[in-house]
Amino acid sequence: MDVAVYGVEEAPPGFRVVKSVEELRSLVGKAFIVVVGDEGLAEELGVAYLTREEWGEFVRRYGKI
């Protein structure tokens, strides 16, 4: 299963950056999705949400861009 991230310009290797909401919607149920910075969208889609600060911390700890 892919890991898709919406709301960022770059992501660590192994993550797929999604640029449009339409593409993001097409991945619901097909990928693990993280929305960064848009809690309402994450809630609407029923996917994971991280603040920009949390995403930054995740990248610093677990992945180099």
N, C-alpha and C positions, 0 to 999 in steps of 0.2 A: 504494500500500500504506500502510495506517495505521501509525502508531507508537504502541504501547500501553505504558503504564508502570504497574506494580503496586508498591505499597508506599509511595506518596506521597499527600499530600492535594491537591497542586496541581502543575501542569506548565505549561511554556511553551505559547503558542499553537501549534497544529499537532500537539500530543501529546494522546492520549486517556488519561485516568486510569481505570484499571480497579480496581474496589473488591472484587471477589470472585474467589476461585480458580476457581470454576466458569466465570465469564465469561472469565477469562484462558485457561483450557484450551480454550475454544471458539474462541479467536483464534489458536492455534498453527497455523502454516502459512498464515494469512491476514493476518498483520500482523507487523511487526518489533516484538519484545517485549523490554522491559527490566524486570527484577525488581530492585527496590532493597531491600537489607537482608536478603534471604532466599536465601543462596547455594544451599542444598539444593533449594529449589523451582526456582530457575533451572537447576540441573544436571539435575534430574528432567525438566524440560520441554525442555532443550536450547536455552535462550534466553540472551540477554545478562544479565550481572549487574553491578551497581554497588553499592559500599558507600554508606551515607548521605553520607559525606564526599565521595566521588567524584561523586555526584548533585548535591550542593550546589555543587561546583566547576563542574560542567557548566552548571548553571543560571546561576551568576554570570558565566561566560564567554560563553555562547551564547544565553541566553534570559532574558527578564524575565518574572516571574510577576506 
